[in-house]
Amino acid sequence: MQDLKGALQDGPLCVAMYVADDFHSYSGGIYDYNGGNHEWGHAVFLVGYDDSQQCFKVKNSWGTWWGEGGYFRIAYNDATDDIKFGCYALSASGIFVDGEGQTEEVTVSNTGTGTLTVSSISCDKTWLEFSPQTLSAIAPNEEKTLTLSVGDWDSVASPEETATLTISSDDPDEASLLITVKAAIPVMAARPMLMVSPPFYGNISTASDGNAQIEVSNDSGETFLDVSNGSEGTMSWTAESDNAWLKITQGSAGTDYGRVIVAYEENAGGMRTATITVSASGAINSPQYVKIRQTDMDVDADDDGMTDSFEFWHGLDPSNPDDASGDRDGDGLTNLEEYQNIQAVCRGQFRAVE
């Protein structure tokens, strides 16, 4: 919750959440999930928060007829319960304007019969730069050049602004020459933003290097990644795996939007990790990395008495030994006791078959 509030200081956020059945009928007030089915994920636009009401303010995409004119308020505690409001978040940036390198030239000519002395060159706007700052004496029929450029595009009033360059000399007919310079902020195509989204389910975490990580079982199977350009510009992207046991079977390349299907082989050894890299030349946030971590049937990484495979399939953390003393289903038995009971039943069944 605090991370979301902090990130909002720099602007709105695109965030993800699970959608419960009662969310569709929301018509106003502060929504607070109190149980019920929540099977699919949804992206919304987080715009603010209210500490006095302990809620976030969010814009939905279902039209102004829904909720509070298309918006809704959601309780802070929904960031930590099963709805997982804000479990993924992405900040948005404005149009990128780059005017560096664009120059214009002004030619100062002496068409008279005597030597012309330029006493000063000045400008009424700080964003306009000129070079050189002074000109030496100009002989009859000689020309000298001034190079003009915009030094600070952020100071130019959008979409365009005019500056006046004043050249003062000892010319008896025109002691001050005024030159008007107009700076127009160039209209540029928006840069695409590479976005790679893992499937929206519980076995997603953040690796130590900050990249998304998908936990998969020791059995063979497949998962997927959705690729998007952030609804801006056009980009071509490619996806590749860094390990032979993790293969891209579909979507190794695409344009703008697409889905990467990733197949993984059965794991007969210990815990292992591979990485899918998605790259898009010229796009913001390129490349993106998603790690795939696969459990092993017989490994107990946190040494809590339960195998990683069991912990994975029961929503426990294979790297957290404190899971052993927890009681996930509230039946009075610890998670470790549950596991031991299951193992005992399995051994009895094997003996009965023998």
C-alpha atoms as a printed R data frame, in Angstrom:
    type eleno elety resid chain resno       x       y       z
1   ATOM     1    CA   MET     A     1   0.000   0.000   0.000
2   ATOM     2    CA   GLN     A     2   2.752   2.450   0.944
3   ATOM     3    CA   ASP     A     3   4.595   1.621  -2.292
4   ATOM     4    CA   LEU     A     4   1.512   2.551  -4.326
5   ATOM     5    CA   LYS     A     5   1.021   5.812  -2.430
6   ATOM     6    CA   GLY     A     6   4.674   6.681  -2.913
7   ATOM     7    CA   ALA     A     7   4.611   5.931  -6.649
8   ATOM     8    CA   LEU     A     8   1.505   8.122  -7.048
9   ATOM     9    CA   GLN     A     9   3.585  11.165  -6.131
10  ATOM    10    CA   ASP     A    10   5.030  10.997  -9.669
11  ATOM    11    CA   GLY     A    11   1.689  10.517 -11.444
12  ATOM    12    CA   PRO     A    12  -1.127   7.979 -12.053
13  ATOM    13    CA   LEU     A    13  -0.423   4.245 -12.238
14  ATOM    14    CA   CYS     A    14  -1.795   1.399 -14.317
15  ATOM    15    CA   VAL     A    15  -2.383  -1.397 -11.790
16  ATOM    16    CA   ALA     A    16  -3.784  -4.934 -11.759
17  ATOM    17    CA   MET     A    17  -6.322  -6.592  -9.464
18  ATOM    18    CA   TYR     A    18  -8.508  -9.656  -9.229
19  ATOM    19    CA   VAL     A    19 -12.203  -9.070 -10.001
20  ATOM    20    CA   ALA     A    20 -14.770 -10.607  -7.667
21  ATOM    21    CA   ASP     A    21 -18.372 -11.320  -8.654
22  ATOM    22    CA   ASP     A    22 -19.790  -8.428  -6.599
23  ATOM    23    CA   PHE     A    23 -17.456  -5.887  -8.230
24  ATOM    24    CA   HIS     A    24 -19.607  -5.819 -11.380
25  ATOM    25    CA   SER     A    25 -22.584  -4.448  -9.451
26  ATOM    26    CA   TYR     A    26 -20.590  -1.719  -7.668
27  ATOM    27    CA   SER     A    27 -22.460   1.604  -7.855
28  ATOM    28    CA   GLY     A    28 -20.679   3.800  -5.325
29  ATOM    29    CA   GLY     A    29 -18.972   4.070  -1.957
30  ATOM    30    CA   ILE     A    30 -15.768   2.352  -0.862
31  ATOM    31    CA   TYR     A    31 -15.488  -1.148  -2.273
32  ATOM    32    CA   ASP     A    32 -14.109  -3.696   0.218
33  ATOM    33    CA   TYR     A    33 -13.802  -7.341  -0.816
34  ATOM    34    CA   ASN     A    34 -15.419  -9.660   1.747
35  ATOM    35    CA   GLY     A    35 -15.132 -13.034   0.047
36  ATOM    36    CA   GLY     A    36 -16.529 -14.732  -3.012
37  ATOM    37    CA   ASN     A    37 -15.336 -15.936  -6.381
38  ATOM    38    CA   HIS     A    38 -12.415 -14.023  -7.980
39  ATOM    39    CA   GLU     A    39 -11.057 -15.927 -10.944
40  ATOM    40    CA   TRP     A    40  -9.809 -13.329 -13.418
41  ATOM    41    CA   GLY     A    41  -7.543 -10.293 -13.459
42  ATOM    42    CA   HIS     A    42  -8.223  -6.755 -14.631
43  ATOM    43    CA   ALA     A    43  -6.151  -3.616 -15.327
44  ATOM    44    CA   VAL     A    44  -7.353  -0.236 -13.990
45  ATOM    45    CA   PHE     A    45  -5.962   3.321 -13.618
46  ATOM    46    CA   LEU     A    46  -5.009   4.380 -10.083
47  ATOM    47    CA   VAL     A    47  -5.313   8.184  -9.775
48  ATOM    48    CA   GLY     A    48  -5.289   9.022  -6.068
49  ATOM    49    CA   TYR     A    49  -5.794   8.077  -2.426
50  ATOM    50    CA   ASP     A    50  -7.557   9.345   0.696
51  ATOM    51    CA   ASP     A    51  -5.996   8.579   4.097
52  ATOM    52    CA   SER     A    52  -9.038   9.898   5.959
53  ATOM    53    CA   GLN     A    53 -11.274   7.314   4.234
54  ATOM    54    CA   GLN     A    54  -8.492   4.689   3.975
55  ATOM    55    CA   CYS     A    55  -9.068   4.128   0.286
56  ATOM    56    CA   PHE     A    56  -7.657   4.549  -3.218
57  ATOM    57    CA   LYS     A    57  -9.481   6.339  -6.061
58  ATOM    58    CA   VAL     A    58  -9.388   4.436  -9.355
59  ATOM    59    CA   LYS     A    59 -10.663   4.890 -12.912
60  ATOM    60    CA   ASN     A    60 -12.226   1.835 -14.551
61  ATOM    61    CA   SER     A    61 -12.666   1.217 -18.288
62  ATOM    62    CA   TRP     A    62 -16.329   0.135 -18.294
63  ATOM    63    CA   GLY     A    63 -17.869   3.522 -19.100
64  ATOM    64    CA   THR     A    64 -19.296   6.407 -17.072
65  ATOM    65    CA   TRP     A    65 -22.511   4.491 -16.381
66  ATOM    66    CA   TRP     A    66 -20.634   2.184 -14.014
67  ATOM    67    CA   GLY     A    67 -19.641   3.037 -10.455
68  ATOM    68    CA   GLU     A    68 -19.034   6.676  -9.581
69  ATOM    69    CA   GLY     A    69 -19.034   8.121 -13.091
70  ATOM    70    CA   GLY     A    70 -16.643   5.413 -14.287
71  ATOM    71    CA   TYR     A    71 -14.491   5.626 -11.140
72  ATOM    72    CA   PHE     A    72 -14.471   3.615  -7.933
73  ATOM    73    CA   ARG     A    73 -12.961   3.794  -4.474
74  ATOM    74    CA   ILE     A    74 -11.354   0.711  -2.978
75  ATOM    75    CA   ALA     A    75 -10.233   0.041   0.591
76  ATOM    76    CA   TYR     A    76  -6.532   0.085   1.406
77  ATOM    77    CA   ASN     A    77  -6.749  -3.436   2.834
78  ATOM    78    CA   ASP     A    78  -7.666  -4.830  -0.599
79  ATOM    79    CA   ALA     A    79  -4.013  -4.363  -1.494
80  ATOM    80    CA   THR     A    80  -3.147  -7.233   0.864
81  ATOM    81    CA   ASP     A    81  -6.174  -9.563   0.748
82  ATOM    82    CA   ASP     A    82  -7.177 -12.011  -2.012
83  ATOM    83    CA   ILE     A    83  -8.068  -9.233  -4.468
84  ATOM    84    CA   LYS     A    84  -4.366  -8.242  -4.551
85  ATOM    85    CA   PHE     A    85  -5.108  -4.699  -5.707
86  ATOM    86    CA   GLY     A    86  -1.934  -3.157  -7.150
87  ATOM    87    CA   CYS     A    87   0.115  -6.373  -7.169
88  ATOM    88    CA   TYR     A    88   1.369  -5.186 -10.558
89  ATOM    89    CA   ALA     A    89   1.824  -1.478 -11.271
90  ATOM    90    CA   LEU     A    90   3.195   0.543 -14.161
91  ATOM    91    CA   SER     A    91   3.856   4.284 -14.256
92  ATOM    92    CA   ALA     A    92   2.976   6.298 -17.356
93  ATOM    93    CA   SER     A    93   5.118   8.964 -19.032
94  ATOM    94    CA   GLY     A    94   4.242  11.758 -21.436
95  ATOM    95    CA   ILE     A    95   5.377  12.360 -25.035
96  ATOM    96    CA   PHE     A    96   9.145  12.437 -25.416
97  ATOM    97    CA   VAL     A    97  10.370  15.544 -27.281
98  ATOM    98    CA   ASP     A    98  14.006  15.871 -28.288
99  ATOM    99    CA   GLY     A    99  15.135  19.033 -30.090
100 ATOM   100    CA   GLU     A   100  18.880  18.576 -29.699
101 ATOM   101    CA   GLY     A   101  20.982  18.896 -32.807
102 ATOM   102    CA   GLN     A   102  18.569  21.147 -34.722
103 ATOM   103    CA   THR     A   103  20.297  24.391 -35.766
104 ATOM   104    CA   GLU     A   104  19.691  27.392 -38.025
105 ATOM   105    CA   GLU     A   105  22.182  29.868 -39.470
106 ATOM   106    CA   VAL     A   106  22.031  33.648 -39.804
107 ATOM   107    CA   THR     A   107  24.368  35.411 -42.247
108 ATOM   108    CA   VAL     A   108  25.591  38.918 -41.373
109 ATOM   109    CA   SER     A   109  26.840  40.731 -44.508
110 ATOM   110    CA   ASN     A   110  28.638  44.058 -44.928
111 ATOM   111    CA   THR     A   111  27.361  45.572 -48.184
112 ATOM   112    CA   GLY     A   112  28.894  48.973 -47.484
113 ATOM   113    CA   THR     A   113  32.301  50.453 -48.336
114 ATOM   114    CA   GLY     A   114  33.664  50.728 -44.783
115 ATOM   115    CA   THR     A   115  34.482  48.162 -42.114
116 ATOM   116    CA   LEU     A   116  31.494  47.137 -39.960
117 ATOM   117    CA   THR     A   117  31.996  46.677 -36.238
118 ATOM   118    CA   VAL     A   118  29.448  44.560 -34.333
119 ATOM   119    CA   SER     A   119  29.294  45.861 -30.765
120 ATOM   120    CA   SER     A   120  26.925  43.303 -29.197
121 ATOM   121    CA   ILE     A   121  24.608  40.360 -29.842
122 ATOM   122    CA   SER     A   122  21.751  39.674 -27.435
123 ATOM   123    CA   CYS     A   123  18.458  37.757 -27.163
124 ATOM   124    CA   ASP     A   124  15.296  38.243 -25.119
125 ATOM   125    CA   LYS     A   125  14.709  34.513 -24.463
126 ATOM   126    CA   THR     A   126  16.999  32.255 -22.436
127 ATOM   127    CA   TRP     A   127  16.172  29.155 -24.480
128 ATOM   128    CA   LEU     A   128  17.790  30.559 -27.638
129 ATOM   129    CA   GLU     A   129  21.533  29.997 -27.920
130 ATOM   130    CA   PHE     A   130  23.842  31.522 -30.555
131 ATOM   131    CA   SER     A   131  27.449  30.976 -31.538
132 ATOM   132    CA   PRO     A   132  29.810  32.742 -31.657
133 ATOM   133    CA   GLN     A   133  28.880  35.152 -28.868
134 ATOM   134    CA   THR     A   134  30.713  38.034 -30.612
135 ATOM   135    CA   LEU     A   135  31.735  38.846 -34.168
136 ATOM   136    CA   SER     A   136  35.006  40.436 -35.221
137 ATOM   137    CA   ALA     A   137  35.116  43.368 -37.623
138 ATOM   138    CA   ILE     A   138  33.496  42.639 -40.996
139 ATOM   139    CA   ALA     A   139  35.231  44.029 -44.063
140 ATOM   140    CA   PRO     A   140  33.307  45.360 -47.097
141 ATOM   141    CA   ASN     A   141  31.577  42.552 -49.074
142 ATOM   142    CA   GLU     A   142  32.468  40.048 -46.290
143 ATOM   143    CA   GLU     A   143  29.994  37.707 -44.572
144 ATOM   144    CA   LYS     A   144  30.009  36.074 -41.174
145 ATOM   145    CA   THR     A   145  27.672  33.403 -39.833
146 ATOM   146    CA   LEU     A   146  25.823  32.968 -36.553
147 ATOM   147    CA   THR     A   147  24.550  29.481 -35.626
148 ATOM   148    CA   LEU     A   148  21.285  29.430 -33.658
149 ATOM   149    CA   SER     A   149  19.901  26.534 -31.613
150 ATOM   150    CA   VAL     A   150  17.403  25.826 -28.863
151 ATOM   151    CA   GLY     A   151  19.357  25.097 -25.689
152 ATOM   152    CA   ASP     A   152  16.391  24.231 -23.467
153 ATOM   153    CA   TRP     A   153  13.223  22.914 -25.096
154 ATOM   154    CA   ASP     A   154  11.508  22.729 -21.709
155 ATOM   155    CA   SER     A   155  11.592  26.539 -21.567
156 ATOM   156    CA   VAL     A   156   9.805  26.941 -24.921
157 ATOM   157    CA   ALA     A   157   6.138  27.774 -24.461
158 ATOM   158    CA   SER     A   158   4.160  24.950 -26.083
159 ATOM   159    CA   PRO     A   159   3.563  24.481 -28.953
160 ATOM   160    CA   GLU     A   160   5.756  27.359 -30.204
161 ATOM   161    CA   GLU     A   161   7.357  30.605 -29.043
162 ATOM   162    CA   THR     A   162   9.110  33.561 -30.694
163 ATOM   163    CA   ALA     A   163  12.417  35.139 -29.627
164 ATOM   164    CA   THR     A   164  14.132  38.306 -30.835
165 ATOM   165    CA   LEU     A   165  17.866  38.343 -31.595
166 ATOM   166    CA   THR     A   166  19.394  41.842 -31.583
167 ATOM   167    CA   ILE     A   167  22.641  42.587 -33.427
168 ATOM   168    CA   SER     A   168  24.049  46.056 -32.650
169 ATOM   169    CA   SER     A   169  26.735  47.663 -34.818
170 ATOM   170    CA   ASP     A   170  28.140  51.006 -36.011
171 ATOM   171    CA   ASP     A   171  26.046  50.887 -39.188
172 ATOM   172    CA   PRO     A   172  24.887  54.526 -39.588
173 ATOM   173    CA   ASP     A   173  21.646  53.495 -41.330
174 ATOM   174    CA   GLU     A   174  20.577  50.610 -39.026
175 ATOM   175    CA   ALA     A   175  22.429  50.516 -35.713
176 ATOM   176    CA   SER     A   176  20.325  47.593 -34.391
177 ATOM   177    CA   LEU     A   177  19.203  44.684 -36.524
178 ATOM   178    CA   LEU     A   178  16.290  42.667 -35.073
179 ATOM   179    CA   ILE     A   179  15.912  39.030 -36.133
180 ATOM   180    CA   THR     A   180  12.814  37.030 -35.194
181 ATOM   181    CA   VAL     A   181  13.382  33.367 -34.357
182 ATOM   182    CA   LYS     A   182  10.479  30.944 -33.848
183 ATOM   183    CA   ALA     A   183  10.942  27.651 -31.999
184 ATOM   184    CA   ALA     A   184   8.223  25.071 -32.636
185 ATOM   185    CA   ILE     A   185   8.176  21.909 -30.563
186 ATOM   186    CA   PRO     A   186   8.336  19.107 -33.113
187 ATOM   187    CA   VAL     A   187   5.463  16.668 -33.253
188 ATOM   188    CA   MET     A   188   6.991  13.244 -32.821
189 ATOM   189    CA   ALA     A   189   5.492   9.790 -32.937
190 ATOM   190    CA   ALA     A   190   5.117   8.336 -29.472
191 ATOM   191    CA   ARG     A   191   7.696   5.724 -28.544
192 ATOM   192    CA   PRO     A   192   6.255   2.279 -27.865
193 ATOM   193    CA   MET     A   193   6.667   0.928 -24.344
194 ATOM   194    CA   LEU     A   194   7.547  -2.764 -24.163
195 ATOM   195    CA   MET     A   195   5.266  -4.454 -21.620
196 ATOM   196    CA   VAL     A   196   5.577  -8.162 -20.828
197 ATOM   197    CA   SER     A   197   2.890  -9.604 -18.543
198 ATOM   198    CA   PRO     A   198   2.997 -13.082 -16.983
199 ATOM   199    CA   PRO     A   199  -0.272 -14.990 -16.460
200 ATOM   200    CA   PHE     A   200  -2.356 -13.543 -13.658
201 ATOM   201    CA   TYR     A   201  -2.326 -16.296 -11.057
202 ATOM   202    CA   GLY     A   202  -0.919 -16.891  -7.587
203 ATOM   203    CA   ASN     A   203   2.445 -18.468  -8.461
204 ATOM   204    CA   ILE     A   204   4.027 -15.186  -9.499
205 ATOM   205    CA   SER     A   205   6.757 -13.533  -7.459
206 ATOM   206    CA   THR     A   206   9.650 -11.103  -7.809
207 ATOM   207    CA   ALA     A   207  13.158 -12.538  -8.152
208 ATOM   208    CA   SER     A   208  16.115 -11.092  -6.250
209 ATOM   209    CA   ASP     A   209  17.118  -9.054  -9.317
210 ATOM   210    CA   GLY     A   210  13.690  -7.382  -9.454
211 ATOM   211    CA   ASN     A   211  12.365  -9.283 -12.478
212 ATOM   212    CA   ALA     A   212   9.070 -11.172 -12.527
213 ATOM   213    CA   GLN     A   213   9.334 -14.864 -11.686
214 ATOM   214    CA   ILE     A   214   6.859 -17.641 -12.510
215 ATOM   215    CA   GLU     A   215   6.853 -20.754 -10.320
216 ATOM   216    CA   VAL     A   216   6.021 -23.979 -12.186
217 ATOM   217    CA   SER     A   217   5.761 -27.579 -11.029
218 ATOM   218    CA   ASN     A   218   8.287 -30.356 -11.611
219 ATOM   219    CA   ASP     A   219   5.998 -31.935 -14.243
220 ATOM   220    CA   SER     A   220   6.209 -30.939 -17.907
221 ATOM   221    CA   GLY     A   221   3.794 -28.230 -18.973
222 ATOM   222    CA   GLU     A   222   3.531 -24.760 -20.407
223 ATOM   223    CA   THR     A   223   2.889 -21.166 -19.415
224 ATOM   224    CA   PHE     A   224   2.650 -17.917 -21.377
225 ATOM   225    CA   LEU     A   225   3.655 -14.246 -21.505
226 ATOM   226    CA   ASP     A   226   1.602 -11.452 -23.070
227 ATOM   227    CA   VAL     A   227   3.545  -8.780 -24.988
228 ATOM   228    CA   SER     A   228   2.232  -5.251 -25.615
229 ATOM   229    CA   ASN     A   229   3.515  -1.944 -27.000
230 ATOM   230    CA   GLY     A   230   1.672   0.051 -24.316
231 ATOM   231    CA   SER     A   231  -0.819   1.261 -26.978
232 ATOM   232    CA   GLU     A   232   1.821   3.654 -28.339
233 ATOM   233    CA   GLY     A   233   3.809   3.580 -31.576
234 ATOM   234    CA   THR     A   234   4.803   0.437 -33.432
235 ATOM   235    CA   MET     A   235   7.487  -2.058 -32.478
236 ATOM   236    CA   SER     A   236   8.826  -5.411 -33.604
237 ATOM   237    CA   TRP     A   237   9.826  -7.751 -30.797
238 ATOM   238    CA   THR     A   238  11.567 -11.091 -30.330
239 ATOM   239    CA   ALA     A   239  11.591 -13.596 -27.465
240 ATOM   240    CA   GLU     A   240  14.235 -16.166 -26.591
241 ATOM   241    CA   SER     A   241  15.071 -18.659 -23.846
242 ATOM   242    CA   ASP     A   242  18.501 -19.082 -22.259
243 ATOM   243    CA   ASN     A   243  18.089 -22.784 -21.411
244 ATOM   244    CA   ALA     A   244  17.276 -25.940 -23.380
245 ATOM   245    CA   TRP     A   245  14.674 -27.245 -20.880
246 ATOM   246    CA   LEU     A   246  12.609 -24.110 -21.449
247 ATOM   247    CA   LYS     A   247  11.425 -23.812 -25.062
248 ATOM   248    CA   ILE     A   248   9.393 -21.155 -26.858
249 ATOM   249    CA   THR     A   249   6.850 -23.104 -28.891
250 ATOM   250    CA   GLN     A   250   4.854 -20.142 -30.193
251 ATOM   251    CA   GLY     A   251   5.359 -16.386 -30.431
252 ATOM   252    CA   SER     A   252   9.135 -16.136 -30.729
253 ATOM   253    CA   ALA     A   253   8.628 -12.867 -32.661
254 ATOM   254    CA   GLY     A   254   5.821 -10.428 -33.348
255 ATOM   255    CA   THR     A   255   4.653  -6.853 -33.931
256 ATOM   256    CA   ASP     A   256   3.088  -4.701 -31.188
257 ATOM   257    CA   TYR     A   257   0.846  -7.283 -29.445
258 ATOM   258    CA   GLY     A   258   1.267 -11.024 -29.053
259 ATOM   259    CA   ARG     A   259   1.520 -14.035 -26.789
260 ATOM   260    CA   VAL     A   260   4.642 -16.092 -26.112
261 ATOM   261    CA   ILE     A   261   3.925 -19.758 -25.309
262 ATOM   262    CA   VAL     A   262   6.655 -21.352 -23.202
263 ATOM   263    CA   ALA     A   263   6.944 -25.138 -22.659
264 ATOM   264    CA   TYR     A   264   9.044 -26.673 -19.879
265 ATOM   265    CA   GLU     A   265  10.282 -30.242 -19.533
266 ATOM   266    CA   GLU     A   266   9.834 -32.533 -16.543
267 ATOM   267    CA   ASN     A   267  12.400 -31.828 -13.844
268 ATOM   268    CA   ALA     A   268  14.230 -34.881 -12.513
269 ATOM   269    CA   GLY     A   269  16.882 -32.872 -10.642
270 ATOM   270    CA   GLY     A   270  16.951 -30.003  -8.162
271 ATOM   271    CA   MET     A   271  15.334 -26.577  -8.277
272 ATOM   272    CA   ARG     A   272  16.264 -24.792 -11.520
273 ATOM   273    CA   THR     A   273  15.716 -21.395 -13.119
274 ATOM   274    CA   ALA     A   274  15.771 -20.157 -16.716
275 ATOM   275    CA   THR     A   275  15.025 -16.761 -18.261
276 ATOM   276    CA   ILE     A   276  12.863 -15.585 -21.146
277 ATOM   277    CA   THR     A   277  14.164 -12.347 -22.699
278 ATOM   278    CA   VAL     A   278  11.828 -10.158 -24.775
279 ATOM   279    CA   SER     A   279  13.465  -7.353 -26.784
280 ATOM   280    CA   ALA     A   280  12.060  -4.573 -28.986
281 ATOM   281    CA   SER     A   281  14.478  -2.204 -30.695
282 ATOM   282    CA   GLY     A   282  13.662   1.465 -29.998
283 ATOM   283    CA   ALA     A   283  11.022   0.714 -27.355
284 ATOM   284    CA   ILE     A   284  11.065   2.044 -23.821
285 ATOM   285    CA   ASN     A   285  11.768  -0.637 -21.178
286 ATOM   286    CA   SER     A   286  13.510  -2.966 -23.635
287 ATOM   287    CA   PRO     A   287  14.626  -5.640 -22.965
288 ATOM   288    CA   GLN     A   288  12.322  -7.297 -20.416
289 ATOM   289    CA   TYR     A   289  13.191 -10.471 -18.488
290 ATOM   290    CA   VAL     A   290  10.888 -13.093 -16.949
291 ATOM   291    CA   LYS     A   291  12.341 -15.951 -14.917
292 ATOM   292    CA   ILE     A   292  10.800 -19.429 -14.838
293 ATOM   293    CA   ARG     A   293  11.633 -21.377 -11.665
294 ATOM   294    CA   GLN     A   294  10.807 -25.085 -11.600
295 ATOM   295    CA   THR     A   295  10.445 -27.179  -8.444
296 ATOM   296    CA   ASP     A   296  11.667 -30.737  -7.926
297 ATOM   297    CA   MET     A   297   9.566 -33.614  -6.533
298 ATOM   298    CA   ASP     A   298  12.057 -34.710  -3.894
299 ATOM   299    CA   VAL     A   299  13.835 -31.452  -2.957
300 ATOM   300    CA   ASP     A   300  13.129 -29.574   0.283
301 ATOM   301    CA   ALA     A   301  14.921 -26.256  -0.329
302 ATOM   302    CA   ASP     A   302  13.970 -24.621   3.000
303 ATOM   303    CA   ASP     A   303  14.469 -27.817   5.021
304 ATOM   304    CA   ASP     A   304  11.065 -27.609   6.726
305 ATOM   305    CA   GLY     A   305  10.071 -31.250   6.207
306 ATOM   306    CA   MET     A   306   7.881 -30.582   3.153
307 ATOM   307    CA   THR     A   307   9.047 -31.051  -0.430
308 ATOM   308    CA   ASP     A   308   9.102 -28.075  -2.778
309 ATOM   309    CA   SER     A   309   6.561 -29.785  -5.025
310 ATOM   310    CA   PHE     A   310   4.068 -30.164  -2.157
311 ATOM   311    CA   GLU     A   311   4.543 -26.553  -1.077
312 ATOM   312    CA   PHE     A   312   4.143 -25.331  -4.637
313 ATOM   313    CA   TRP     A   313   0.841 -27.129  -5.225
314 ATOM   314    CA   HIS     A   314  -0.561 -26.051  -1.842
315 ATOM   315    CA   GLY     A   315   0.253 -22.364  -2.228
316 ATOM   316    CA   LEU     A   316   3.167 -22.379   0.234
317 ATOM   317    CA   ASP     A   317   6.579 -20.784  -0.219
318 ATOM   318    CA   PRO     A   318   9.327 -23.379  -0.936
319 ATOM   319    CA   SER     A   319  11.927 -20.928   0.412
320 ATOM   320    CA   ASN     A   320  10.154 -20.112   3.712
321 ATOM   321    CA   PRO     A   321  10.761 -22.621   6.553
322 ATOM   322    CA   ASP     A   322   8.122 -20.888   8.715
323 ATOM   323    CA   ASP     A   323   5.429 -22.384   6.472
324 ATOM   324    CA   ALA     A   324   5.835 -25.653   8.405
325 ATOM   325    CA   SER     A   325   4.301 -24.221  11.593
326 ATOM   326    CA   GLY     A   326   1.450 -22.438   9.807
327 ATOM   327    CA   ASP     A   327  -2.112 -23.725   9.464
328 ATOM   328    CA   ARG     A   328  -3.187 -22.709   5.993
329 ATOM   329    CA   ASP     A   329  -6.673 -24.290   6.061
330 ATOM   330    CA   GLY     A   330  -7.374 -23.594   9.747
331 ATOM   331    CA   ASP     A   331  -8.147 -27.197  10.656
332 ATOM   332    CA   GLY     A   332  -5.898 -27.319  13.734
333 ATOM   333    CA   LEU     A   333  -3.098 -29.182  11.990
334 ATOM   334    CA   THR     A   334   0.098 -27.449  10.939
335 ATOM   335    CA   ASN     A   335   1.096 -27.530   7.293
336 ATOM   336    CA   LEU     A   336   3.875 -29.985   8.167
337 ATOM   337    CA   GLU     A   337   1.426 -32.300   9.968
338 ATOM   338    CA   GLU     A   338  -0.872 -32.176   6.924
339 ATOM   339    CA   TYR     A   339   2.026 -33.180   4.704
340 ATOM   340    CA   GLN     A   340   3.062 -36.028   7.026
341 ATOM   341    CA   ASN     A   341  -0.509 -37.377   7.104
342 ATOM   342    CA   ILE     A   342  -0.668 -37.338   3.300
343 ATOM   343    CA   GLN     A   343   2.653 -39.144   3.085
344 ATOM   344    CA   ALA     A   344   1.471 -41.781   5.570
345 ATOM   345    CA   VAL     A   345  -1.695 -42.406   3.543
346 ATOM   346    CA   CYS     A   346   0.347 -42.731   0.363
347 ATOM   347    CA   ARG     A   347   2.718 -45.242   1.951
348 ATOM   348    CA   GLY     A   348  -0.253 -47.286   3.200
349 ATOM   349    CA   GLN     A   349  -1.744 -47.356  -0.277
350 ATOM   350    CA   PHE     A   350   1.542 -48.530  -1.756
351 ATOM   351    CA   ARG     A   351   1.803 -51.353   0.790
352 ATOM   352    CA   ALA     A   352  -1.788 -52.381   0.110
353 ATOM   353    CA   VAL     A   353  -1.043 -52.643  -3.602
354 ATOM   354    CA   GLU     A   354   2.084 -54.660  -2.942
